[in-house]
């Protein structure tokens, strides 16, 4: 049964949650406030002026927005954090615009996806913070976002992620007191995470699994917050005429890509491009394998992926992302880019792009080449996180390959950016979309015990997805009622 969260289900649990929030000084932002922080009350703004972006302070729930002032401490709100990349860098005439995730708490937008999953359960009495533990299975930033949100909302977190993820992730999770469970493998080993979830369900009655691959709150948050942020950036771009040609997102958990559904409602001719790793071409070739693009687990199609609206699949070689990671972050690479005409203020800030963000950029370039987009066309994508979370990967590459030189920069710029081609992509027909949707059967029906009728509804029921995406209207009503009971505003 596909759950629509629209009412309180346990008043006793809800009252315990109200008491917990009152004791710990926790106020919940509405989804409207996260999309439009100008709606945030003045009393909250006064508190934010004294709090760091990453501080474990409940007031940082109001910083779960694309519009944070880009400073580490005391910032309030402004426009959507984004950058437009010049053709001297991308090699295509199309305007490629990237939303920047670094200025979320934890340095990644996954705090929003996690909020979209946990907050609705708290305000309806479905999750008891005095008893339940919030389990966050993830291949990357989602479990960090979940652990952060859990702490801010008075809950205990359990993080599950593959043992081959970067050291920074494990260190940070342990620093916030999360229980950390390591599963075998790398980005592509999602089934091992699912297996651990089943073990936890059977042995820990106090555990509630917030699986980002099946939690519609993940997609709903991006539909309600990320989609309007992109629309706002596009409408404010200088110059005309202009056309929103495409939105590009790594599939990963299929949360971010749901922003495309919001955009298609406003710009019906726009295309949604799904990006994945060539070393594990699940959507492109029904394939498998292991890859190094941290943050986009695969080898299955997420339950929450609205495949009906996806227009293209692009597969990116993970070797290209690692080459560009050095080009964008080594002194010789930055110097070379400036000599090629990339403005210094752009070249010096390419550390805003984490590994999956680089893959998104490459997918945007390939899509622009395929559709022969012009300077009147805009392609938007997201930088989920920044290099702040991957410093150890740079050190590993230096140890393995040695000093990064000008000749390395020239080669990588020419090969990976100017040389990006239209191979390893597919524009999807109706049958292609249906094929991708059908892959959900093997993971979600055979392995995870979901209902076949629900799988069919996700494809055929034209009212279901709009109903799912409309839930924040009701959630905001419940949040306002909940905050009134807590009595801190």
Protein Blocks (a to p, Z undefined) as FASTA:
>chain_A
ZZddfbdfblklmmmmmmmmmmnopacddfklmmmmmlpcfklmmmmmmpcfklccfklm
mmgcfkbccbfehpacdddddddddfklnopabdcddddfklgghhiaklmmmmmmmmmm
mmnopacfklpccddddfblmmmmmmmmmmmnopacdddddfkbcfklmmmmmmnopacd
ddehdfklmmlmmmmmmmmmmmmmkbccddfklmmklmmmmmmmmmmmmmmmmmmpgcid
dddfbdcddfklommmmmmmmmmmmmmmbccdddddfklcfklnopacddfbehiaghia
cfklcfklpcbdcdddfklmmmmmmmmmgmklmmmmmmnopafklmmmmmmpcfklmmmm
mmmmmmmmmnopafkbccddddfbafklmmmmmmmmmmmnopadfklmmmmmmmmmmmpc
cehiacddfklmmmmmmmmmmmmmmmnopafklmmmmmmmmmlmmmmmmmmmmmmmmmmm
mmmmnopZZ
